[in-house]
Amino acid sequence: QVQLVESGGGLVQAGGSLRLSCQASGGTFGTYIMGWFRQAPGKDRAFVAAITWNGGTTNYADTVKGRFTISRDSAKNTVYLQMTSLKPEDTAVYYCNAATTKRDYWGQGTQVTVSS
């Protein structure tokens, strides 16, 4: 059973940085696409960034391009989201996602709050 555990959220001032981590277990992730999504209050869950586990190809939402960086450490089975130049509109619960052609897996989420 695949499990994803996020950490690293918190409260930060606008312009600050945070690094989120997603520890993955229970699967062989070589063919997975790992992603980060976020959900702000009253809004739908939205795509933030993704990375292919085996090749490291990345993709970003336009709203975070140039500010956020997704990466993975295969030896640690961990995916990271480095967030810089944070804005109040980045405030949301951030979820880690592991996707195959058959199904998606989700973590429990970690809160990121950016104060102005």
Biopython code that builds the backbone (N, CA, C, O; Angstrom):
import numpy as np
from Bio.PDB.StructureBuilder import StructureBuilder

atoms = [
    (1, "GLN", "N", (0.839, -1.175, 0.000)),
    (1, "GLN", "CA", (0.000, 0.000, 0.000)),
    (1, "GLN", "C", (0.890, 1.248, 0.000)),
    (1, "GLN", "O", (1.716, 1.432, 0.894)),
    (2, "VAL", "N", (0.712, 2.094, -1.008)),
    (2, "VAL", "CA", (1.499, 3.313, -1.104)),
    (2, "VAL", "C", (1.038, 4.295, -0.034)),
    (2, "VAL", "O", (-0.157, 4.518, 0.156)),
    (3, "GLN", "N", (1.999, 4.867, 0.650)),
    (3, "GLN", "CA", (1.710, 5.912, 1.627)),
    (3, "GLN", "C", (2.575, 7.122, 1.342)),
    (3, "GLN", "O", (3.751, 6.993, 1.001)),
    (4, "LEU", "N", (1.985, 8.298, 1.483)),
    (4, "LEU", "CA", (2.678, 9.553, 1.276)),
    (4, "LEU", "C", (2.507, 10.399, 2.524)),
    (4, "LEU", "O", (1.388, 10.596, 2.998)),
    (5, "VAL", "N", (3.607, 10.896, 3.055)),
    (5, "VAL", "CA", (3.549, 11.716, 4.265)),
    (5, "VAL", "C", (4.254, 13.034, 4.001)),
    (5, "VAL", "O", (5.461, 13.068, 3.761)),
    (6, "GLU", "N", (3.484, 14.126, 4.047)),
    (6, "GLU", "CA", (4.043, 15.464, 3.822)),
    (6, "GLU", "C", (4.519, 16.067, 5.138)),
    (6, "GLU", "O", (4.022, 15.736, 6.214)),
    (7, "SER", "N", (5.486, 16.952, 5.019)),
    (7, "SER", "CA", (5.957, 17.733, 6.160)),
    (7, "SER", "C", (6.574, 19.017, 5.651)),
    (7, "SER", "O", (6.833, 19.165, 4.457)),
    (8, "GLY", "N", (6.808, 19.948, 6.567)),
    (8, "GLY", "CA", (7.511, 21.164, 6.212)),
    (8, "GLY", "C", (6.642, 22.397, 6.085)),
    (8, "GLY", "O", (7.156, 23.492, 5.852)),
    (9, "GLY", "N", (5.341, 22.243, 6.232)),
    (9, "GLY", "CA", (4.476, 23.418, 6.161)),
    (9, "GLY", "C", (4.638, 24.306, 7.385)),
    (9, "GLY", "O", (5.308, 23.943, 8.352)),
    (10, "GLY", "N", (4.012, 25.478, 7.326)),
    (10, "GLY", "CA", (4.091, 26.387, 8.461)),
    (10, "GLY", "C", (3.655, 27.779, 8.085)),
    (10, "GLY", "O", (3.058, 28.003, 7.031)),
    (11, "LEU", "N", (3.963, 28.709, 8.964)),
    (11, "LEU", "CA", (3.633, 30.123, 8.782)),
    (11, "LEU", "C", (4.888, 30.879, 8.385)),
    (11, "LEU", "O", (5.926, 30.751, 9.033)),
    (12, "VAL", "N", (4.794, 31.665, 7.323)),
    (12, "VAL", "CA", (5.938, 32.413, 6.844)),
    (12, "VAL", "C", (5.459, 33.768, 6.340)),
    (12, "VAL", "O", (4.324, 33.897, 5.883)),
    (13, "GLN", "N", (6.311, 34.767, 6.421)),
    (13, "GLN", "CA", (5.960, 36.090, 5.902)),
    (13, "GLN", "C", (6.111, 36.128, 4.391)),
    (13, "GLN", "O", (6.879, 35.364, 3.806)),
    (14, "ALA", "N", (5.374, 37.021, 3.779)),
    (14, "ALA", "CA", (5.491, 37.206, 2.341)),
    (14, "ALA", "C", (6.946, 37.492, 1.973)),
    (14, "ALA", "O", (7.642, 38.252, 2.646)),
    (15, "GLY", "N", (7.383, 36.859, 0.881)),
    (15, "GLY", "CA", (8.770, 36.978, 0.459)),
    (15, "GLY", "C", (9.673, 35.906, 1.019)),
    (15, "GLY", "O", (10.818, 35.769, 0.588)),
    (16, "GLY", "N", (9.175, 35.147, 1.967)),
    (16, "GLY", "CA", (9.967, 34.097, 2.596)),
    (16, "GLY", "C", (9.971, 32.806, 1.806)),
    (16, "GLY", "O", (9.448, 32.732, 0.694)),
    (17, "SER", "N", (10.582, 31.773, 2.417)),
    (17, "SER", "CA", (10.742, 30.482, 1.756)),
    (17, "SER", "C", (10.346, 29.351, 2.695)),
    (17, "SER", "O", (10.420, 29.474, 3.918)),
    (18, "LEU", "N", (9.925, 28.256, 2.092)),
    (18, "LEU", "CA", (9.665, 27.014, 2.807)),
    (18, "LEU", "C", (10.035, 25.858, 1.900)),
    (18, "LEU", "O", (9.999, 25.982, 0.676)),
    (19, "ARG", "N", (10.390, 24.730, 2.502)),
    (19, "ARG", "CA", (10.601, 23.519, 1.738)),
    (19, "ARG", "C", (9.690, 22.419, 2.271)),
    (19, "ARG", "O", (9.757, 22.039, 3.440)),
    (20, "LEU", "N", (8.848, 21.926, 1.391)),
    (20, "LEU", "CA", (7.977, 20.814, 1.738)),
    (20, "LEU", "C", (8.635, 19.504, 1.342)),
    (20, "LEU", "O", (9.356, 19.430, 0.347)),
    (21, "SER", "N", (8.373, 18.468, 2.139)),
    (21, "SER", "CA", (8.879, 17.129, 1.847)),
    (21, "SER", "C", (7.716, 16.155, 1.775)),
    (21, "SER", "O", (6.712, 16.304, 2.472)),
    (22, "CYS", "N", (7.871, 15.160, 0.921)),
    (22, "CYS", "CA", (6.886, 14.088, 0.796)),
    (22, "CYS", "C", (7.635, 12.765, 0.837)),
    (22, "CYS", "O", (8.334, 12.397, -0.108)),
    (23, "GLN", "N", (7.473, 12.058, 1.949)),
    (23, "GLN", "CA", (8.111, 10.756, 2.106)),
    (23, "GLN", "C", (7.176, 9.689, 1.556)),
    (23, "GLN", "O", (6.046, 9.543, 2.023)),
    (24, "ALA", "N", (7.650, 8.946, 0.565)),
    (24, "ALA", "CA", (6.836, 7.915, -0.075)),
    (24, "ALA", "C", (7.289, 6.521, 0.369)),
    (24, "ALA", "O", (8.484, 6.278, 0.537)),
    (25, "SER", "N", (6.345, 5.624, 0.555)),
    (25, "SER", "CA", (6.668, 4.253, 0.945)),
    (25, "SER", "C", (5.614, 3.300, 0.400)),
    (25, "SER", "O", (4.532, 3.713, -0.018)),
    (26, "GLY", "N", (5.954, 2.018, 0.414)),
    (26, "GLY", "CA", (4.987, 0.997, 0.047)),
    (26, "GLY", "C", (4.859, 0.731, -1.429)),
    (26, "GLY", "O", (3.932, 0.036, -1.844)),
    (27, "GLY", "N", (5.745, 1.252, -2.232)),
    (27, "GLY", "CA", (5.644, 1.017, -3.660)),
    (27, "GLY", "C", (6.998, 1.110, -4.343)),
    (27, "GLY", "O", (8.003, 1.477, -3.734)),
    (28, "THR", "N", (6.996, 0.770, -5.616)),
    (28, "THR", "CA", (8.178, 0.935, -6.460)),
    (28, "THR", "C", (7.886, 2.102, -7.389)),
    (28, "THR", "O", (7.040, 2.005, -8.278)),
    (29, "PHE", "N", (8.585, 3.195, -7.178)),
    (29, "PHE", "CA", (8.138, 4.469, -7.738)),
    (29, "PHE", "C", (8.766, 4.829, -9.081)),
    (29, "PHE", "O", (8.559, 5.936, -9.579)),
    (30, "GLY", "N", (9.524, 3.919, -9.671)),
    (30, "GLY", "CA", (10.248, 4.236, -10.897)),
    (30, "GLY", "C", (9.377, 4.731, -12.034)),
    (30, "GLY", "O", (9.830, 5.531, -12.852)),
    (31, "THR", "N", (8.127, 4.269, -12.103)),
    (31, "THR", "CA", (7.265, 4.675, -13.210)),
    (31, "THR", "C", (6.231, 5.720, -12.784)),
    (31, "THR", "O", (5.342, 6.060, -13.565)),
    (32, "TYR", "N", (6.337, 6.222, -11.578)),
    (32, "TYR", "CA", (5.349, 7.170, -11.067)),
    (32, "TYR", "C", (5.664, 8.599, -11.534)),
    (32, "TYR", "O", (6.809, 8.947, -11.823)),
    (33, "ILE", "N", (4.619, 9.391, -11.594)),
    (33, "ILE", "CA", (4.750, 10.840, -11.662)),
    (33, "ILE", "C", (4.373, 11.372, -10.286)),
    (33, "ILE", "O", (3.275, 11.111, -9.796)),
    (34, "MET", "N", (5.265, 12.103, -9.675)),
    (34, "MET", "CA", (5.043, 12.666, -8.354)),
    (34, "MET", "C", (4.686, 14.136, -8.493)),
    (34, "MET", "O", (5.303, 14.866, -9.269)),
    (35, "GLY", "N", (3.695, 14.557, -7.743)),
    (35, "GLY", "CA", (3.255, 15.933, -7.884)),
    (35, "GLY", "C", (2.876, 16.581, -6.561)),
    (35, "GLY", "O", (2.694, 15.923, -5.536)),
    (36, "TRP", "N", (2.767, 17.888, -6.631)),
    (36, "TRP", "CA", (2.233, 18.683, -5.533)),
    (36, "TRP", "C", (1.003, 19.432, -6.038)),
    (36, "TRP", "O", (0.998, 20.009, -7.125)),
    (37, "PHE", "N", (-0.030, 19.402, -5.214)),
    (37, "PHE", "CA", (-1.248, 20.152, -5.475)),
    (37, "PHE", "C", (-1.538, 20.993, -4.244)),
    (37, "PHE", "O", (-0.978, 20.752, -3.174)),
    (38, "ARG", "N", (-2.414, 21.980, -4.394)),
    (38, "ARG", "CA", (-2.788, 22.778, -3.232)),
    (38, "ARG", "C", (-4.258, 23.134, -3.294)),
    (38, "ARG", "O", (-4.862, 23.213, -4.364)),
    (39, "GLN", "N", (-4.810, 23.346, -2.116)),
    (39, "GLN", "CA", (-6.218, 23.710, -2.012)),
    (39, "GLN", "C", (-6.379, 24.834, -1.004)),
    (39, "GLN", "O", (-6.137, 24.666, 0.191)),
    (40, "ALA", "N", (-6.792, 25.983, -1.517)),
    (40, "ALA", "CA", (-7.067, 27.134, -0.669)),
    (40, "ALA", "C", (-8.521, 27.067, -0.203)),
    (40, "ALA", "O", (-9.346, 26.411, -0.840)),
    (41, "PRO", "N", (-8.843, 27.744, 0.909)),
    (41, "PRO", "CA", (-10.216, 27.721, 1.414)),
    (41, "PRO", "C", (-11.224, 28.168, 0.356)),
    (41, "PRO", "O", (-11.063, 29.220, -0.262)),
    (42, "GLY", "N", (-12.247, 27.371, 0.158)),
    (42, "GLY", "CA", (-13.295, 27.722, -0.783)),
    (42, "GLY", "C", (-12.954, 27.503, -2.244)),
    (42, "GLY", "O", (-13.726, 27.866, -3.131)),
    (43, "LYS", "N", (-11.792, 26.907, -2.494)),
    (43, "LYS", "CA", (-11.365, 26.695, -3.887)),
    (43, "LYS", "C", (-11.114, 25.214, -4.147)),
    (43, "LYS", "O", (-10.942, 24.422, -3.220)),
    (44, "ASP", "N", (-11.096, 24.863, -5.422)),
    (44, "ASP", "CA", (-10.788, 23.489, -5.803)),
    (44, "ASP", "C", (-9.298, 23.216, -5.646)),
    (44, "ASP", "O", (-8.472, 24.129, -5.638)),
    (45, "ARG", "N", (-8.983, 21.932, -5.521)),
    (45, "ARG", "CA", (-7.573, 21.543, -5.485)),
    (45, "ARG", "C", (-6.939, 21.839, -6.842)),
    (45, "ARG", "O", (-7.520, 21.546, -7.887)),
    (46, "ALA", "N", (-5.743, 22.421, -6.812)),
    (46, "ALA", "CA", (-5.095, 22.870, -8.050)),
    (46, "ALA", "C", (-3.686, 22.306, -8.165)),
    (46, "ALA", "O", (-2.984, 22.123, -7.171)),
    (47, "PHE", "N", (-3.300, 22.043, -9.380)),
    (47, "PHE", "CA", (-1.958, 21.549, -9.684)),
    (47, "PHE", "C", (-0.915, 22.625, -9.375)),
    (47, "PHE", "O", (-1.120, 23.806, -9.655)),
    (48, "VAL", "N", (0.212, 22.190, -8.790)),
    (48, "VAL", "CA", (1.319, 23.106, -8.512)),
    (48, "VAL", "C", (2.555, 22.717, -9.325)),
    (48, "VAL", "O", (3.098, 23.529, -10.074)),
    (49, "ALA", "N", (2.987, 21.474, -9.166)),
    (49, "ALA", "CA", (4.212, 21.030, -9.840)),
    (49, "ALA", "C", (4.233, 19.516, -9.898)),
    (49, "ALA", "O", (3.568, 18.849, -9.105)),
    (50, "ALA", "N", (4.999, 18.971, -10.842)),
    (50, "ALA", "CA", (5.132, 17.528, -10.970)),
    (50, "ALA", "C", (6.514, 17.176, -11.477)),
    (50, "ALA", "O", (7.190, 17.994, -12.101)),
    (51, "ILE", "N", (6.930, 15.937, -11.201)),
    (51, "ILE", "CA", (8.222, 15.436, -11.641)),
    (51, "ILE", "C", (8.092, 13.953, -11.926)),
    (51, "ILE", "O", (7.428, 13.228, -11.185)),
    (52, "THR", "N", (8.727, 13.498, -13.005)),
    (52, "THR", "CA", (8.760, 12.066, -13.270)),
    (52, "THR", "C", (9.843, 11.447, -12.407)),
    (52, "THR", "O", (10.956, 11.965, -12.314)),
    (53, "TRP", "N", (9.504, 10.333, -11.777)),
    (53, "TRP", "CA", (10.452, 9.774, -10.820)),
    (53, "TRP", "C", (11.720, 9.279, -11.502)),
    (53, "TRP", "O", (12.815, 9.453, -10.966)),
    (54, "ASN", "N", (11.591, 8.662, -12.680)),
    (54, "ASN", "CA", (12.771, 8.038, -13.284)),
    (54, "ASN", "C", (13.616, 9.021, -14.090)),
    (54, "ASN", "O", (14.838, 8.884, -14.139)),
    (55, "GLY", "N", (12.981, 10.008, -14.722)),
    (55, "GLY", "CA", (13.752, 10.897, -15.576)),
    (55, "GLY", "C", (13.948, 12.298, -15.034)),
    (55, "GLY", "O", (14.809, 13.042, -15.503)),
    (56, "GLY", "N", (13.142, 12.654, -14.039)),
    (56, "GLY", "CA", (13.307, 13.972, -13.457)),
    (56, "GLY", "C", (12.732, 15.108, -14.283)),
    (56, "GLY", "O", (13.043, 16.271, -14.025)),
    (57, "THR", "N", (11.904, 14.802, -15.264)),
    (57, "THR", "CA", (11.253, 15.866, -16.030)),
    (57, "THR", "C", (10.247, 16.590, -15.153)),
    (57, "THR", "O", (9.468, 15.959, -14.439)),
    (58, "THR", "N", (10.264, 17.918, -15.207)),
    (58, "THR", "CA", (9.406, 18.712, -14.328)),
    (58, "THR", "C", (8.385, 19.531, -15.110)),
    (58, "THR", "O", (8.546, 19.811, -16.297)),
    (59, "ASN", "N", (7.336, 19.900, -14.397)),
    (59, "ASN", "CA", (6.288, 20.738, -14.966)),
    (59, "ASN", "C", (5.724, 21.590, -13.839)),
    (59, "ASN", "O", (5.612, 21.129, -12.704)),
    (60, "TYR", "N", (5.366, 22.839, -14.153)),
    (60, "TYR", "CA", (4.898, 23.764, -13.124)),
    (60, "TYR", "C", (3.652, 24.517, -13.585)),
    (60, "TYR", "O", (3.454, 24.773, -14.773)),
    (61, "ALA", "N", (2.827, 24.858, -12.608)),
    (61, "ALA", "CA", (1.734, 25.776, -12.880)),
    (61, "ALA", "C", (2.329, 27.157, -13.144)),
    (61, "ALA", "O", (3.362, 27.515, -12.579)),
    (62, "ASP", "N", (1.671, 27.924, -14.005)),
    (62, "ASP", "CA", (2.187, 29.256, -14.345)),
    (62, "ASP", "C", (2.301, 30.145, -13.106)),
    (62, "ASP", "O", (3.172, 31.013, -13.039)),
    (63, "THR", "N", (1.428, 29.928, -12.133)),
    (63, "THR", "CA", (1.402, 30.782, -10.946)),
    (63, "THR", "C", (2.630, 30.613, -10.057)),
    (63, "THR", "O", (2.921, 31.482, -9.236)),
    (64, "VAL", "N", (3.352, 29.505, -10.212)),
    (64, "VAL", "CA", (4.508, 29.261, -9.345)),
    (64, "VAL", "C", (5.815, 29.166, -10.126)),
    (64, "VAL", "O", (6.887, 29.054, -9.531)),
    (65, "LYS", "N", (5.731, 29.210, -11.440)),
    (65, "LYS", "CA", (6.924, 29.051, -12.267)),
    (65, "LYS", "C", (7.938, 30.135, -11.930)),
    (65, "LYS", "O", (7.602, 31.317, -11.861)),
    (66, "GLY", "N", (9.172, 29.720, -11.722)),
    (66, "GLY", "CA", (10.225, 30.663, -11.380)),
    (66, "GLY", "C", (10.380, 30.894, -9.887)),
    (66, "GLY", "O", (11.377, 31.466, -9.447)),
    (67, "ARG", "N", (9.397, 30.453, -9.100)),
    (67, "ARG", "CA", (9.469, 30.621, -7.645)),
    (67, "ARG", "C", (9.577, 29.285, -6.912)),
    (67, "ARG", "O", (10.221, 29.202, -5.866)),
    (68, "PHE", "N", (8.956, 28.251, -7.451)),
    (68, "PHE", "CA", (8.951, 26.936, -6.810)),
    (68, "PHE", "C", (9.811, 25.974, -7.625)),
    (68, "PHE", "O", (9.906, 26.080, -8.848)),
    (69, "THR", "N", (10.432, 25.037, -6.919)),
    (69, "THR", "CA", (11.226, 24.003, -7.569)),
    (69, "THR", "C", (10.886, 22.648, -6.973)),
    (69, "THR", "O", (10.952, 22.458, -5.758)),
    (70, "ILE", "N", (10.523, 21.710, -7.835)),
    (70, "ILE", "CA", (10.256, 20.340, -7.391)),
    (70, "ILE", "C", (11.471, 19.481, -7.692)),
    (70, "ILE", "O", (12.120, 19.630, -8.728)),
    (71, "SER", "N", (11.766, 18.579, -6.767)),
    (71, "SER", "CA", (12.902, 17.685, -6.957)),
    (71, "SER", "C", (12.621, 16.377, -6.229)),
    (71, "SER", "O", (11.677, 16.284, -5.445)),
    (72, "ARG", "N", (13.446, 15.371, -6.493)),
    (72, "ARG", "CA", (13.275, 14.110, -5.776)),
    (72, "ARG", "C", (14.630, 13.507, -5.460)),
    (72, "ARG", "O", (15.610, 13.693, -6.181)),
    (73, "ASP", "N", (14.648, 12.776, -4.353)),
    (73, "ASP", "CA", (15.830, 12.047, -3.921)),
    (73, "ASP", "C", (15.436, 10.576, -3.942)),
    (73, "ASP", "O", (14.751, 10.091, -3.041)),
    (74, "SER", "N", (15.875, 9.874, -4.979)),
    (74, "SER", "CA", (15.467, 8.482, -5.149)),
    (74, "SER", "C", (15.941, 7.601, -4.000)),
    (74, "SER", "O", (15.235, 6.676, -3.597)),
    (75, "ALA", "N", (17.114, 7.876, -3.475)),
    (75, "ALA", "CA", (17.655, 7.053, -2.393)),
    (75, "ALA", "C", (16.809, 7.162, -1.132)),
    (75, "ALA", "O", (16.729, 6.221, -0.343)),
    (76, "LYS", "N", (16.176, 8.324, -0.950)),
    (76, "LYS", "CA", (15.363, 8.544, 0.249)),
    (76, "LYS", "C", (13.868, 8.390, -0.024)),
    (76, "LYS", "O", (13.055, 8.544, 0.887)),
    (77, "ASN", "N", (13.497, 8.085, -1.277)),
    (77, "ASN", "CA", (12.083, 7.998, -1.641)),
    (77, "ASN", "C", (11.323, 9.255, -1.223)),
    (77, "ASN", "O", (10.215, 9.178, -0.693)),
    (78, "THR", "N", (11.924, 10.389, -1.466)),
    (78, "THR", "CA", (11.350, 11.663, -1.004)),
    (78, "THR", "C", (11.285, 12.659, -2.151)),
    (78, "THR", "O", (12.210, 12.770, -2.956)),
    (79, "VAL", "N", (10.182, 13.373, -2.204)),
    (79, "VAL", "CA", (9.993, 14.447, -3.168)),
    (79, "VAL", "C", (9.920, 15.761, -2.389)),
    (79, "VAL", "O", (9.329, 15.823, -1.310)),
    (80, "TYR", "N", (10.520, 16.795, -2.941)),
    (80, "TYR", "CA", (10.580, 18.091, -2.270)),
    (80, "TYR", "C", (9.895, 19.161, -3.120)),
    (80, "TYR", "O", (9.818, 19.056, -4.344)),
    (81, "LEU", "N", (9.412, 20.168, -2.450)),
    (81, "LEU", "CA", (8.933, 21.374, -3.117)),
    (81, "LEU", "C", (9.572, 22.565, -2.418)),
    (81, "LEU", "O", (9.174, 22.945, -1.317)),
    (82, "GLN", "N", (10.557, 23.140, -3.067)),
    (82, "GLN", "CA", (11.206, 24.346, -2.542)),
    (82, "GLN", "C", (10.406, 25.551, -3.005)),
    (82, "GLN", "O", (10.238, 25.773, -4.204)),
    (83, "MET", "N", (9.921, 26.317, -2.059)),
    (83, "MET", "CA", (9.075, 27.468, -2.371)),
    (83, "MET", "C", (9.783, 28.744, -1.933)),
    (83, "MET", "O", (10.151, 28.885, -0.767)),
    (84, "THR", "N", (9.972, 29.657, -2.852)),
    (84, "THR", "CA", (10.611, 30.933, -2.557)),
    (84, "THR", "C", (9.695, 32.072, -2.980)),
    (84, "THR", "O", (8.708, 31.863, -3.684)),
    (85, "SER", "N", (10.035, 33.276, -2.542)),
    (85, "SER", "CA", (9.246, 34.476, -2.873)),
    (85, "SER", "C", (7.759, 34.225, -2.644)),
    (85, "SER", "O", (6.922, 34.533, -3.492)),
    (86, "LEU", "N", (7.454, 33.666, -1.495)),
    (86, "LEU", "CA", (6.075, 33.284, -1.207)),
    (86, "LEU", "C", (5.167, 34.502, -1.115)),
    (86, "LEU", "O", (5.572, 35.571, -0.659)),
    (87, "LYS", "N", (3.924, 34.313, -1.563)),
    (87, "LYS", "CA", (2.919, 35.355, -1.572)),
    (87, "LYS", "C", (1.714, 34.917, -0.733)),
    (87, "LYS", "O", (1.492, 33.721, -0.545)),
    (88, "PRO", "N", (0.948, 35.869, -0.238)),
    (88, "PRO", "CA", (-0.252, 35.479, 0.534)),
    (88, "PRO", "C", (-1.171, 34.552, -0.247)),
    (88, "PRO", "O", (-1.832, 33.699, 0.345)),
    (89, "GLU", "N", (-1.222, 34.704, -1.553)),
    (89, "GLU", "CA", (-2.087, 33.843, -2.363)),
    (89, "GLU", "C", (-1.559, 32.422, -2.494)),
    (89, "GLU", "O", (-2.238, 31.570, -3.067)),
    (90, "ASP", "N", (-0.373, 32.145, -1.981)),
    (90, "ASP", "CA", (0.138, 30.777, -1.933)),
    (90, "ASP", "C", (-0.404, 30.025, -0.717)),
    (90, "ASP", "O", (-0.178, 28.823, -0.582)),
    (91, "THR", "N", (-1.107, 30.716, 0.155)),
    (91, "THR", "CA", (-1.679, 30.079, 1.331)),
    (91, "THR", "C", (-2.663, 28.991, 0.937)),
    (91, "THR", "O", (-3.611, 29.235, 0.190)),
    (92, "ALA", "N", (-2.430, 27.784, 1.446)),
    (92, "ALA", "CA", (-3.264, 26.634, 1.090)),
    (92, "ALA", "C", (-2.786, 25.410, 1.856)),
    (92, "ALA", "O", (-1.739, 25.430, 2.503)),
    (93, "VAL", "N", (-3.566, 24.355, 1.770)),
    (93, "VAL", "CA", (-3.086, 23.043, 2.183)),
    (93, "VAL", "C", (-2.419, 22.410, 0.965)),
    (93, "VAL", "O", (-3.016, 22.330, -0.109)),
    (94, "TYR", "N", (-1.196, 21.968, 1.139)),
    (94, "TYR", "CA", (-0.429, 21.378, 0.049)),
    (94, "TYR", "C", (-0.442, 19.856, 0.184)),
    (94, "TYR", "O", (-0.167, 19.305, 1.250)),
    (95, "TYR", "N", (-0.766, 19.198, -0.919)),
    (95, "TYR", "CA", (-0.889, 17.746, -0.947)),
    (95, "TYR", "C", (0.132, 17.128, -1.894)),
    (95, "TYR", "O", (0.362, 17.629, -2.994)),
    (96, "CYS", "N", (0.728, 16.052, -1.456)),
    (96, "CYS", "CA", (1.609, 15.264, -2.307)),
    (96, "CYS", "C", (0.762, 14.236, -3.049)),
    (96, "CYS", "O", (-0.193, 13.687, -2.498)),
    (97, "ASN", "N", (1.120, 13.984, -4.295)),
    (97, "ASN", "CA", (0.378, 13.043, -5.137)),
    (97, "ASN", "C", (1.357, 12.117, -5.842)),
    (97, "ASN", "O", (2.414, 12.542, -6.307)),
    (98, "ALA", "N", (0.983, 10.837, -5.913)),
    (98, "ALA", "CA", (1.748, 9.846, -6.675)),
    (98, "ALA", "C", (0.800, 9.226, -7.686)),
    (98, "ALA", "O", (-0.226, 8.658, -7.312)),
    (99, "ALA", "N", (1.133, 9.331, -8.949)),
    (99, "ALA", "CA", (0.200, 8.923, -9.994)),
    (99, "ALA", "C", (0.797, 7.862, -10.906)),
    (99, "ALA", "O", (1.957, 7.935, -11.309)),
    (100, "THR", "N", (-0.040, 6.869, -11.218)),
    (100, "THR", "CA", (0.282, 5.910, -12.260)),
    (100, "THR", "C", (-0.855, 5.946, -13.269)),
    (100, "THR", "O", (-1.781, 6.746, -13.139)),
    (101, "THR", "N", (-0.786, 5.083, -14.271)),
    (101, "THR", "CA", (-1.872, 5.039, -15.246)),
    (101, "THR", "C", (-3.131, 4.439, -14.633)),
    (101, "THR", "O", (-4.226, 4.593, -15.175)),
    (102, "LYS", "N", (-2.974, 3.756, -13.503)),
    (102, "LYS", "CA", (-4.114, 3.050, -12.903)),
    (102, "LYS", "C", (-4.789, 3.832, -11.792)),
    (102, "LYS", "O", (-6.009, 3.751, -11.655)),
    (103, "ARG", "N", (-4.044, 4.586, -10.993)),
    (103, "ARG", "CA", (-4.668, 5.286, -9.892)),
    (103, "ARG", "C", (-3.741, 6.356, -9.343)),
    (103, "ARG", "O", (-2.559, 6.443, -9.679)),
    (104, "ASP", "N", (-4.347, 7.176, -8.469)),
    (104, "ASP", "CA", (-3.615, 8.213, -7.756)),
    (104, "ASP", "C", (-3.576, 7.886, -6.266)),
    (104, "ASP", "O", (-4.482, 7.257, -5.719)),
    (105, "TYR", "N", (-2.492, 8.337, -5.629)),
    (105, "TYR", "CA", (-2.392, 8.256, -4.185)),
    (105, "TYR", "C", (-2.166, 9.668, -3.657)),
    (105, "TYR", "O", (-1.510, 10.486, -4.302)),
    (106, "TRP", "N", (-2.719, 9.945, -2.472)),
    (106, "TRP", "CA", (-2.614, 11.274, -1.881)),
    (106, "TRP", "C", (-2.105, 11.198, -0.452)),
    (106, "TRP", "O", (-2.386, 10.249, 0.279)),
    (107, "GLY", "N", (-1.349, 12.221, -0.072)),
    (107, "GLY", "CA", (-0.987, 12.388, 1.314)),
    (107, "GLY", "C", (-2.077, 13.126, 2.068)),
    (107, "GLY", "O", (-3.118, 13.476, 1.511)),
    (108, "GLN", "N", (-1.814, 13.355, 3.347)),
    (108, "GLN", "CA", (-2.833, 13.979, 4.200)),
    (108, "GLN", "C", (-2.825, 15.505, 4.112)),
    (108, "GLN", "O", (-3.764, 16.160, 4.562)),
    (109, "GLY", "N", (-1.778, 16.058, 3.541)),
    (109, "GLY", "CA", (-1.692, 17.504, 3.361)),
    (109, "GLY", "C", (-0.916, 18.191, 4.464)),
    (109, "GLY", "O", (-0.852, 17.704, 5.593)),
    (110, "THR", "N", (-0.330, 19.323, 4.129)),
    (110, "THR", "CA", (0.375, 20.155, 5.098)),
    (110, "THR", "C", (0.009, 21.615, 4.831)),
    (110, "THR", "O", (-0.014, 22.064, 3.685)),
    (111, "GLN", "N", (-0.274, 22.339, 5.902)),
    (111, "GLN", "CA", (-0.752, 23.721, 5.771)),
    (111, "GLN", "C", (0.419, 24.675, 5.548)),
    (111, "GLN", "O", (1.426, 24.623, 6.255)),
    (112, "VAL", "N", (0.270, 25.532, 4.567)),
    (112, "VAL", "CA", (1.208, 26.637, 4.334)),
    (112, "VAL", "C", (0.418, 27.933, 4.443)),
    (112, "VAL", "O", (-0.576, 28.123, 3.741)),
    (113, "THR", "N", (0.859, 28.814, 5.316)),
    (113, "THR", "CA", (0.209, 30.103, 5.500)),
    (113, "THR", "C", (1.233, 31.204, 5.296)),
    (113, "THR", "O", (2.272, 31.230, 5.955)),
    (114, "VAL", "N", (0.934, 32.110, 4.381)),
    (114, "VAL", "CA", (1.835, 33.215, 4.070)),
    (114, "VAL", "C", (1.162, 34.513, 4.515)),
    (114, "VAL", "O", (0.098, 34.872, 4.011)),
    (115, "SER", "N", (1.779, 35.201, 5.449)),
    (115, "SER", "CA", (1.206, 36.442, 5.967)),
    (115, "SER", "C", (1.752, 37.633, 5.190)),
    (115, "SER", "O", (2.888, 37.623, 4.716)),
    (116, "SER", "N", (0.915, 38.654, 5.073)),
    (116, "SER", "CA", (1.313, 39.848, 4.303)),
    (116, "SER", "C", (1.976, 40.879, 5.201)),
    (116, "SER", "O", (2.375, 41.944, 4.730)),
]
sb = StructureBuilder()
sb.init_structure("model")
sb.init_model(0)
sb.init_chain("A")
sb.init_seg("    ")
for serial, (resi, resn, name, xyz) in enumerate(atoms, 1):
    if name == "N":
        sb.init_residue(resn, " ", resi, " ")
    sb.init_atom(name, np.array(xyz, "f"), 0.0, 1.0, " ", f" {name:<3s}", serial, name[0])
structure = sb.get_structure()
